[in-house]
Amino acid sequence: MNENLTKEQWIQVGREMIAHRERRIKIARGRKFDTIAAHGIYDPDEAIKNNNASIMEPVYLTPAQVYHNSAELEAGLAYEMPNWCYSRYGNPSNTFLEETFALLESYGSEIEATCLATSSGMSALRIATDPLLVKDDSLPPPNIVSSYQIYGGTYQQFWVRRREEQGIEVRWVFDPTDLNEWSEKVDEGTRFLFGEFPSNPICSIFDIEQVARLAHQYQIPLIVDATCASPALTRPLLHGADIVYHSASKIICSSGTSIVGLLTARKNIPSRVGDDEMKADFAAWVKLWPFRDNGPGLHPIAAILTLHDLRTLRMKVAQMSRTALKVSQFLEDHPKVETVHYPGLKSFPAHDIAKKYMKLVDSDENSYGFMLAVDTKEDHPGDSTKARQFYDALQLIIRATDLGKVKTVATLNAISTHKQQGEEARKLSLVRPSTCRISCGIEDADDLIGDLEQALDKI
């Protein structure tokens, strides 16, 4: 009877559980992207033995698990065998999502990766960077080197929370395509390099391989926010990045039901700080220690809702990307439009880099994502009168701050996502008062173009 097992016997049970899980992961790695997205490593054996034969992964709406005896409790809470013990530490429903996403993020490679689901993209960023910014008197004061073209919330976390509140220097790279600018900012105090691919909202990108190579020369990790690409288009780990995170509330949870963050890290990351355990399996270490202590846990319902959306990720990204390209081409040719920011356009400054990294998984098709930004022609520099007229006239396209949804959503970034940055910071990040971000959904492209055309006619 399990009630009579000793701690050592429970540890052996744990080893067998780990071996069984690794066999299932190995089997899953041999499958195609859509198959992994649909099944993860949840198989009939797992369903029958552990989940009352449920076809779909169940939601565990309970805060804690039951132990057979004190020996299992002791082994479990000492992390000497797999268990989830308490939903602030982990939950089986969250694990279903984490296991599946780690396989998708490392798909097409031999890279071993681990994923951690969190309560939001911003919490994933915080939990990813905290361990790399710890005090270490053997090193110079820490600094962060980051692209300047980033989401407004990320700017706030770096510039306000890190620099102003903690005194950590932030060094901005204003042209992320210029490797020399990255190189000039890195020194012995740099703890990590950071960039978005593509950036929100103007779709700025950078050469991941080159920046990763630079980071590794200094024995530090490259962190990439790949929210607006998703593993269906770009998997930064395959190109040398060490840690990737997503606001999974966007394209991954495209039906718009949940706020979710996903942090995925390759094993054996470089870092000037932290012990060998942390570097060996960063995401697992974060889950066991700072994540547990800080408590940014994801609700299991949100985990399962996100997992359900994840199953059709590639198909949605394919359609939304084709629509975004068609919409961008229409807008680029319109006489009332000044600039369209979209990596799929030949006029996009880093189009060649986009062709290198942005391709629909399991195809030879270049695909450039669902997000674009457009600047209307204004009568005066710095004005937004016509942009607001255009925006307010939209009838089908939804006015909101969200993106990556099955419904097309537009926002004026200067008064929404990047408002807190201030005018000078927005100018440096190329976000104008007239900038309108459009996140294309799964509607017919001609219907969206019709709405955009009638709205532009109102100017």
C-alpha positions in Angstrom: 0.0 0.0 0.0 1.2 3.5 -0.9 0.4 4.6 2.7 3.3 2.5 3.9 6.0 3.7 1.6 9.1 5.4 3.1 10.5 8.7 1.9 13.2 6.8 -0.1 10.6 4.7 -1.8 8.6 7.8 -2.6 11.7 9.4 -4.1 12.1 6.3 -6.3 8.5 6.6 -7.4 9.3 10.2 -8.3 12.2 9.0 -10.5 9.9 6.7 -12.3 7.4 9.5 -12.8 10.1 11.7 -14.3 11.3 8.9 -16.6 7.7 8.3 -17.8 7.3 12.0 -18.5 10.5 12.2 -20.4 9.5 9.2 -22.6 6.2 11.0 -23.4 8.1 14.2 -24.2 10.4 12.3 -26.6 7.5 10.8 -28.4 5.8 14.2 -28.7 8.9 15.8 -30.1 8.7 13.5 -33.1 5.3 15.0 -34.1 4.3 18.0 -36.2 3.5 21.4 -34.8 -0.3 21.1 -35.1 -0.3 17.7 -33.5 1.8 18.9 -30.5 -0.5 21.9 -30.2 -3.6 19.6 -30.1 -2.2 16.9 -27.8 0.9 18.1 -26.0 2.1 15.0 -24.0 -1.4 14.2 -22.8 -2.1 10.7 -24.1 -4.7 8.0 -23.5 -2.6 6.4 -20.8 -2.4 9.6 -18.9 -6.1 10.2 -19.4 -7.1 6.8 -18.1 -4.6 6.4 -15.2 -4.7 9.9 -13.8 -7.6 11.9 -15.1 -10.7 9.7 -15.0 -10.3 9.0 -18.8 -11.1 12.6 -19.7 -10.5 13.2 -23.4 -9.5 16.8 -22.8 -7.1 18.0 -20.1 -9.2 18.7 -17.0 -9.3 21.9 -14.9 -8.1 21.3 -11.4 -10.1 23.8 -9.3 -8.5 23.0 -6.0 -5.7 24.8 -4.2 -3.8 21.7 -2.9 -3.1 18.0 -3.4 -3.5 15.2 -0.9 -0.5 13.1 0.2 -0.6 9.4 1.1 1.5 9.8 4.2 4.1 12.1 5.9 6.9 10.5 3.9 5.4 11.5 0.5 4.6 15.0 2.0 8.3 15.4 3.0 9.7 14.2 -0.3 7.3 16.3 -2.3 7.8 19.6 -0.4 11.6 19.1 -0.5 11.2 18.8 -4.3 12.6 15.3 -4.3 9.7 14.0 -6.3 7.3 15.5 -8.8 4.2 17.0 -7.1 2.2 20.2 -7.1 1.3 20.5 -3.5 -0.3 24.0 -3.7 -1.6 26.1 -6.7 0.7 29.0 -5.9 3.6 26.5 -6.6 1.9 24.8 -9.5 -1.2 23.1 -10.7 -1.8 20.1 -13.1 -3.9 22.2 -15.4 -1.1 24.8 -15.7 1.4 22.0 -16.3 -0.6 20.8 -19.3 -0.2 24.3 -20.8 3.5 24.6 -19.8 4.5 21.2 -21.2 2.8 21.8 -24.6 4.2 25.3 -25.0 7.7 24.3 -24.2 7.5 21.8 -27.0 6.1 24.4 -29.4 8.7 27.0 -28.5 11.6 24.6 -29.2 9.9 22.9 -32.2 12.2 22.0 -35.1 15.3 21.7 -32.9 17.0 19.4 -30.4 16.8 22.2 -27.8 15.5 21.2 -24.4 13.3 23.9 -22.9 11.1 24.4 -19.9 8.0 26.7 -19.6 6.4 28.5 -16.7 2.9 29.9 -16.9 2.3 33.1 -15.0 -0.6 35.5 -14.3 0.3 38.0 -17.0 3.0 38.8 -19.6 4.3 41.5 -17.3 4.7 39.1 -14.4 6.5 36.7 -16.8 8.9 39.5 -17.6 9.4 40.4 -14.0 10.0 36.8 -12.9 12.4 36.3 -15.8 14.6 39.3 -15.0 14.6 39.4 -11.2 17.1 36.5 -10.8 19.5 38.1 -13.3 19.6 41.5 -11.5 20.5 40.2 -8.0 23.2 42.0 -6.0 26.6 40.6 -6.5 29.5 42.5 -5.0 32.0 40.7 -7.2 30.6 42.4 -10.3 30.2 46.0 -11.4 26.7 47.6 -10.7 24.1 45.9 -12.9 22.8 47.3 -16.1 20.2 46.3 -18.8 20.7 46.7 -22.5 17.4 46.9 -24.4 16.0 47.9 -27.7 14.1 51.2 -27.3 11.2 50.0 -29.5 9.3 48.0 -26.9 5.8 47.8 -25.4 4.9 50.7 -23.1 4.5 48.4 -20.1 7.9 47.0 -20.6 9.4 50.5 -20.8 7.7 51.3 -17.5 9.1 48.2 -15.9 12.6 48.9 -17.0 12.7 52.7 -16.8 10.6 53.3 -13.7 10.6 50.1 -11.6 14.2 49.1 -12.3 16.0 52.4 -12.9 14.1 54.9 -10.7 13.1 52.5 -7.9 16.0 50.1 -7.8 18.9 52.2 -9.3 19.6 49.7 -12.1 21.0 51.4 -15.2 19.0 50.9 -18.4 20.9 51.4 -21.7 18.7 51.9 -24.7 19.5 50.7 -28.3 17.7 53.1 -30.6 18.3 51.2 -33.8 18.1 47.5 -33.0 19.2 46.5 -36.5 22.6 48.1 -35.8 24.8 45.5 -34.1 27.4 48.1 -33.3 25.0 50.1 -31.2 24.2 46.9 -29.2 27.9 46.2 -28.8 28.7 49.7 -27.6 26.3 49.5 -24.8 27.4 46.1 -23.3 30.1 45.9 -20.6 31.0 43.8 -17.6 28.0 45.1 -15.6 25.4 44.1 -18.2 23.2 41.3 -17.0 21.1 40.6 -20.1 20.2 41.9 -23.5 16.5 42.4 -24.3 14.5 42.9 -27.5 11.0 42.5 -28.9 10.4 40.6 -32.1 8.4 42.3 -33.6 7.9 45.3 -31.3 4.6 46.7 -30.3 3.4 48.8 -32.1 5.7 49.7 -35.0 7.0 46.1 -35.7 10.6 46.9 -35.1 12.8 43.8 -35.4 16.5 42.8 -34.9 18.8 40.1 -36.0 18.3 37.5 -33.3 21.4 35.4 -34.1 23.8 38.4 -34.1 22.5 39.8 -30.9 22.5 36.4 -29.2 26.1 35.8 -30.3 27.0 39.2 -28.8 25.3 38.3 -25.5 27.1 35.0 -25.3 30.5 36.6 -25.9 29.8 38.3 -22.5 28.3 35.2 -20.9 24.9 36.7 -20.5 21.5 35.7 -21.8 19.4 37.2 -24.6 15.7 37.7 -23.6 13.2 38.1 -26.3 9.5 39.1 -26.1 8.0 37.2 -29.0 4.4 38.0 -28.2 3.6 39.5 -31.6 5.1 36.6 -33.5 4.3 33.4 -31.5 6.0 30.0 -32.1 3.9 29.6 -35.2 6.1 32.3 -36.9 9.4 32.8 -35.0 11.0 30.6 -32.3 13.9 32.7 -30.9 15.4 29.8 -29.0 16.3 28.2 -32.4 18.3 31.3 -33.3 20.3 31.6 -30.1 18.0 33.4 -27.6 18.0 32.0 -24.1 14.8 33.1 -22.6 11.5 33.9 -24.5 8.4 35.2 -22.9 4.9 36.0 -24.2 1.9 37.9 -23.2 -0.2 34.8 -24.0 -3.3 37.0 -23.6 -2.7 38.0 -27.2 -2.5 35.6 -30.2 -2.0 32.5 -28.1 -5.3 33.1 -26.2 -6.9 34.8 -29.2 -10.5 34.3 -28.2 -9.8 36.9 -25.5 -10.8 35.0 -22.3 -7.7 35.3 -20.1 -4.7 37.3 -19.0 -1.7 34.9 -19.2 2.1 35.0 -19.3 4.4 32.3 -20.6 8.2 32.2 -19.8 10.2 29.6 -21.7 14.0 29.0 -21.3 16.5 26.7 -22.9 18.5 24.6 -20.5 22.0 25.7 -19.6 21.7 29.5 -20.1 24.7 31.7 -19.7 24.7 34.1 -16.8 27.2 36.0 -14.7 25.0 35.5 -11.6 23.1 32.6 -10.1 24.1 29.1 -9.2 24.5 26.1 -11.4 21.0 24.9 -10.7 19.5 28.2 -11.9 21.5 28.1 -15.1 20.9 24.4 -15.8 17.1 24.8 -16.0 16.2 28.4 -15.6 12.4 28.2 -16.0 12.1 25.2 -13.6 14.3 26.9 -11.1 12.3 30.0 -11.2 9.1 28.0 -10.7 10.5 26.2 -7.7 11.9 29.2 -5.9 11.1 32.9 -6.7 7.8 32.1 -8.5 6.7 30.2 -5.4 7.7 33.0 -3.1 6.4 35.9 -5.1 3.1 34.3 -6.1 2.2 35.4 -9.6 0.3 32.2 -10.2 -2.0 31.6 -13.1 -5.6 30.4 -12.4 -6.1 26.9 -13.8 -9.2 27.9 -15.7 -7.1 30.5 -17.6 -4.5 27.8 -18.2 -7.0 25.4 -19.8 -8.8 28.2 -21.8 -5.4 29.2 -23.2 -4.5 25.6 -24.0 -7.7 25.3 -26.0 -6.9 28.4 -28.0 -3.3 27.2 -28.5 -4.5 24.1 -30.4 -5.3 26.1 -33.5 -2.5 28.7 -33.3 -0.8 27.9 -36.6 -4.0 28.0 -38.6 -5.1 31.3 -37.1 -1.6 32.9 -37.5 -1.6 31.8 -41.2 -4.9 33.5 -41.9 -4.3 36.6 -39.8 -0.9 37.1 -41.4 -2.3 36.9 -44.9 -5.0 39.4 -44.0 -2.5 41.8 -42.3 -0.3 41.8 -45.5 -3.3 42.5 -47.7 -4.5 45.3 -45.4 -1.0 46.8 -45.2 -0.7 46.8 -49.0 -4.0 48.6 -49.3 -3.0 51.2 -46.7 0.4 51.7 -48.2 -1.2 52.7 -51.5 -3.8 55.1 -50.0 -3.2 58.8 -50.6 -4.2 59.7 -47.0 -1.7 57.4 -45.4 1.9 58.5 -44.7 3.6 55.4 -43.4 2.7 51.7 -42.9 4.8 49.7 -40.5 4.6 46.0 -41.4 7.5 43.6 -41.8 5.9 42.0 -44.9 6.1 45.2 -47.0 9.2 45.6 -49.1 9.3 49.2 -47.9 9.8 48.1 -44.3 13.4 49.0 -43.3 14.2 45.5 -42.0 12.3 43.5 -44.5 15.3 41.3 -45.2 15.7 40.4 -41.5 11.9 39.6 -41.4 12.3 37.2 -44.3 15.1 35.5 -42.5 13.2 34.9 -39.2 9.4 35.1 -39.9 8.1 32.0 -41.6 4.9 30.0 -41.0 5.9 26.8 -39.2 5.9 23.6 -41.2 5.8 25.5 -44.5 8.1 27.4 -46.8 5.8 30.5 -46.6 7.1 33.7 -45.3 4.5 35.1 -43.0 4.8 38.4 -41.1 2.3 38.4 -38.3 -1.1 39.9 -37.5 0.0 43.4 -36.3 0.7 46.5 -38.3 0.8 50.2 -37.5 -0.3 53.1 -39.8 0.4 56.8 -39.7 -2.1 59.1 -41.4 -1.0 62.3 -43.2 -1.5 65.2 -40.9 -1.6 68.9 -41.6 1.1 69.7 -39.0 3.9 67.6 -37.5 2.9 66.1 -34.2 -0.8 66.4 -34.9 -3.4 63.6 -34.5 -6.5 65.3 -35.8 -6.9 63.1 -38.9 -5.8 60.0 -37.1 -8.6 60.5 -34.6 -11.1 61.2 -37.3 -10.1 58.0 -39.0 -10.1 56.0 -35.8 -13.5 57.3 -34.6 -15.0 56.4 -38.0 -14.2 52.7 -37.8 -17.4 50.6 -37.8 -16.3 46.9 -38.0 -12.9 47.2 -36.5 -13.0 47.4 -32.7 -11.6 50.4 -30.8 -9.7 49.0 -27.8 -6.1 48.5 -26.4 -6.0 44.8 -27.0 -4.4 42.8 -29.8 -3.9 39.3 -31.2 -7.6 38.5 -31.0 -9.8 36.7 -33.6 -11.6 40.1 -33.9 -9.7 43.0 -35.5 -8.8 45.7 -33.0 -7.3 49.1 -33.4 -5.8 51.6 -31.0 -4.1 55.0 -31.0 -0.9 54.1 -29.1 0.1 57.6 -28.0 -3.0 57.9 -25.9 -3.1 54.2 -24.8 -0.3 51.7 -24.6 2.5 54.3 -24.7 0.8 57.2 -22.9 2.9 56.9 -19.7 6.2 57.2 -21.6 5.7 60.9 -22.3 6.1 62.7 -25.6 9.9 62.7 -25.9 10.1 58.9 -25.2 7.4 58.2 -27.7 9.2 60.3 -30.3 12.4 58.3 -29.7 10.5 55.0 -30.0 8.9 56.2 -33.3 5.3 56.2 -31.9 3.7 59.4 -33.2 0.4 61.0 -32.1 -0.9 59.8 -35.5 0.1 56.1 -35.0 -2.7 53.7 -35.2 -2.0 50.0 -34.4 -4.2 47.5 -36.2 -4.3 43.9 -35.0 -5.9 41.8 -37.7 -8.3 39.0 -36.8 -9.8 36.2 -38.7 -12.4 38.2 -40.6 -12.4 38.4 -44.4 -9.7 40.8 -45.5 -12.1 42.6 -47.9 -14.5 43.4 -45.2 -11.7 45.0 -43.1 -10.4 46.9 -46.1 -13.9 48.2 -46.7 -14.1 49.5 -43.2 -10.7 51.1 -43.4 -11.6 52.7 -46.7 -14.8 54.3 -45.4 -13.0 55.5 -42.3 -10.3 57.1 -44.4 -13.0 58.8 -46.5 -14.1 60.6 -43.3 -10.8 62.5 -43.1 
